[in-house]
Amino acid sequence: MMNKLFSGFTNKTAENLLLDAGAFFKNFIVGTDTFESAVTAGKLLGATKGGGQFSAIPEIRNVEVDGVKGKAEGMQMIDSWEVKMSANIIEITKEVLAAAIGASEIDTTTSEDYDIIKGKTEIELSDYIGNITYVGRKSGSSEPIIIQIYNSFNKNGLTLQTQPKNEAVVALEFEGHFKPEELDKVPFEIFYPKAS
């Protein structure tokens, strides 16, 4: 007697894979920018080593009610969202270093030989990046999958480690933030290509 195999693999599986590391951009405009135009416009964060990660995790509170011996359907409330996107950037530019520092500025005038990246003692609204965008390849589609987090800031700062026979990688971890005028808009969106 032969045992029957059970698997989630179907004839649609090959059309729904997220492939490779993708690319990360600053202030990518969905519907206007393409991968190529965003690279040309200088929106690319840089080449990665080790890819990146996206997470959108709600903090859920269970409302307890007398007489209910566990969690009751419909009695969960979202207290907050933690929205993050990380990218491990191997291409170290002044913009990557400034984005890693977060509260920073780039002085391009003081020195003829160097651009000087400086930290600041306060976080200003201008330090937030409108969006950090992941553009990746989805099998079965000629259109990319696009994930954006909004009002982004890297609060982990800059750690730069160098070592022999290896390249330095800057690990960026951006957090999305609610805007005061859009408190009902969770600061992320996923643009998933329609089936062709």
Helices and strands as residue ranges (DSSP letters): G 13-15, E 18-26, H 35-40, E 48-62, E 76-89, H 94-101, E 104-107, E 116-119, G 125-127, E 129-138, E 145-154, E 170-175, G 180-182, E 188-191
